Amino acid sequence: MQSAFKKFGNSTGAIIPKPMLSEMGAEAGDKIDIAFTDGQIVIKLINEHPRAGWAEAAAAIAAAGDDELVLGDFPNDDDETEWVW
């Protein structure tokens, strides 16, 4: 399937035909990742939240007992005052 680059203000874009968007499960407004690799523009649909899986990974680290402070707790020189929140 062929398309062409189009001018959009100061940018240039390509029109992706609707059948191709449907095939990849995408629609207008979806987030994508674009990379230039080996002379090709590669477009990937971003399906998950950037922090997906972080809560599960943190729970697994805690369950393994590997969640201790690396640097420990250290005060600032002027931390003599008790903070009230």
N, C-alpha and C positions, 0 to 999 in steps of 0.2 A: 504494500500500500504506500503510495507516495503522498507527500505533503510539501509545503514550502515554508521557509522562514518568512515571518511577517514583522513589520515594524510596529511597536507599541510604545509610543512616547520615545524615551531615550533607550529603551530596551528592544530586544528582538526575541520573538517567540516562534513556536511551531504549533500549528493546529493539529491536534490528535483526533482523528476521526472517531465518531461515536462508537462504531462497532469494535474498535480497538480498546477504547475505554471500558466498554461493557465486558470484553474478554478478560481484561485485567481486574475487573471488579471495582473500577474507579468511576468517579463522577466529578464534575466541576466543584472546586473548593477543597477537595481532598489534598492532604499533604503528601509530598513526594520527596525523594532523595535523588539528586542528579549528580552524576559523576562522568568524567571524561576518561575513558580507559581504552588503551590500545587503539586509538583513533576513532573510537565510537562514543556517542553520548548514551549513557545508560540511565534509564529512569526507573526507579523502584517506588512502589506505593508504600507509604509508612502506615502500617496497620496497628501499631501499638504505641502506647504512651511511652515517652522517653525513659521514664523511671519504672516501667513495668517490671515486676519481679524483685524490686529492691526490698520490699517488706519481707518477702519469703527468704531472701538471701540473708538479711539481717537476723531473722529468727533462727536460721540454720547456724550462723556464726555464734549467736548467743547460746544455742543448744550445745554446740561443740565446746563451749567455755573459752572461746577465742576472742572475746570482746572486751578485754581489759584495756585500760588507757595505755597508750604507747608512751606518751611523754609524762604522764602523771598530772596531778593538779598543781599548778604553780600560781601564786598570787602576783599581782602588780605591786610595785613599791608603795603606792598610795592607797592600798586596799584596807586600811585600818578601820574605816567607817563601816558599820553594819548597814547593809542595804535593806530598805523597806520597800516591798513591792505592792 
